[in-house]
Amino acid sequence: MISHKQLFLLNNAQTSNNPNFLEVDHAEGLYLYDIKGKSYMDLVSGFAVSNIGHRHPKVIEAIKAQLDKYMHLTVYGEFVQSPMVKFAEKLISVLPEQLNNVYFVNSGTEATEGALKLSKRFTGRSGIIACHHSYHGSTHGALSVMGNEAYKQAYRPLLPDVGFISFGKEEDLENITADTACVIMETVQGEAGIRVPSLAYMQKLRQRCTEMGALLILDEIQAAFGRTGTLFAFEDYGIVPDILLLAKALGGGMPIGAFVANREVMGVLKENPILGHITTFGGHPVSSVAGLASLTAILEENLVAGVKEKGELFRSLLVHPMIREVRGKGLMMSIQLDTFEQVEKVSQLCAADGVVIDWFLHCENALRIAPPLIITEEEIRTATGVILKALDKL
């Protein structure tokens, strides 16, 4: 009889020649369980999706209740659907007052696409500034602002008028001019191997965008909802973006994304032409109730409290001759090694011992650590013990 692995390779499009091949039967909290019942600590959170853990009871309850009412009804923006309305209201209540209008989409890359269009439409400009080693998704517009040529060269031509600056380099901010529609930047760079900017840099970035009339788009698709130790990463920098990108943990495990802006800015999508941006499934009712339940859980269970301390515990325990550096903010971290071969070997050894870790798109010689916020001190000690044991075998 043909196995699921063989069917996976035969029928499902592959993204690489060496997938993980972990066949998961079910998941709960911090843990994944394979078809043989073996448990794995998920130190990646489905790539920063499962901030509240897998299958949080409040999310499951909300999804089941919504299934008894309705699922998809019509395209985004036509019918008044209470799941979407309530979710937007809750989301806006925890954001600065300038960010008071939400456009729900299906994913992070769609949020990027919408934000780029919105910036050009609102400013009447075409220039876009992005960062080297950035990642904002894989669709054509998002790929245009990706800061890694190796992933782009096979798909050119891409968007014109896109320039790149070095993340964290203050001198490069002079490249933001009166021709710039927007600057798109991750508040904390993710796929670059977790790069954290300085307070001074972020404040000068905000000031320069304001002076030049360019919209500042902050991508918190990975960093939001407590991952860095504050509900939104930009809170630590005393600034507010013009457009905020959200996805991943936004849906509590369900697919949903959003770009958030001021009502005046977002309003330009309504006319000249009408339907300036449109999506069939954006703000899907089931994803919206899941997102609302997830955000409510984060707030009511105070899951952000202790995130910075948990990050520091990881750092204090991750000491080994093979580790060159541990970078990060809160529970968004990277362990810098020397080579991809070392990263691959450690990942395999950790998986064999029941710990799932991964690497980065633009920093192949570093390990990704991004566990659910619910991870306990005891679980951190267990997980780091497995990682150190794997490093001993290099």
Secondary structure as GFF3:
##gff-version 3
##sequence-region A 1 394
A	DSSP	alpha_helix	4	11	.	.	.	ID=ss1
A	DSSP	beta_strand	24	28	.	.	.	ID=ss2
A	DSSP	beta_strand	31	34	.	.	.	ID=ss3
A	DSSP	beta_strand	39	42	.	.	.	ID=ss4
A	DSSP	alpha_helix	45	48	.	.	.	ID=ss5
A	DSSP	alpha_helix	57	67	.	.	.	ID=ss6
A	DSSP	alpha_helix	82	93	.	.	.	ID=ss7
A	DSSP	beta_strand	101	105	.	.	.	ID=ss8
A	DSSP	alpha_helix	108	123	.	.	.	ID=ss9
A	DSSP	beta_strand	127	131	.	.	.	ID=ss10
A	DSSP	alpha_helix	140	144	.	.	.	ID=ss11
A	DSSP	three_ten_helix	149	151	.	.	.	ID=ss12
A	DSSP	three_ten_helix	153	155	.	.	.	ID=ss13
A	DSSP	beta_strand	162	165	.	.	.	ID=ss14
A	DSSP	three_ten_helix	170	175	.	.	.	ID=ss15
A	DSSP	beta_strand	180	186	.	.	.	ID=ss16
A	DSSP	alpha_helix	199	212	.	.	.	ID=ss17
A	DSSP	beta_strand	215	219	.	.	.	ID=ss18
A	DSSP	three_ten_helix	233	237	.	.	.	ID=ss19
A	DSSP	beta_strand	243	246	.	.	.	ID=ss20
A	DSSP	three_ten_helix	248	251	.	.	.	ID=ss21
A	DSSP	beta_strand	257	261	.	.	.	ID=ss22
A	DSSP	alpha_helix	263	266	.	.	.	ID=ss23
A	DSSP	three_ten_helix	267	270	.	.	.	ID=ss24
A	DSSP	alpha_helix	285	300	.	.	.	ID=ss25
A	DSSP	alpha_helix	307	317	.	.	.	ID=ss26
A	DSSP	beta_strand	325	329	.	.	.	ID=ss27
A	DSSP	beta_strand	332	336	.	.	.	ID=ss28
A	DSSP	alpha_helix	340	352	.	.	.	ID=ss29
A	DSSP	beta_strand	355	356	.	.	.	ID=ss30
A	DSSP	beta_strand	366	369	.	.	.	ID=ss31
A	DSSP	alpha_helix	377	392	.	.	.	ID=ss32
###
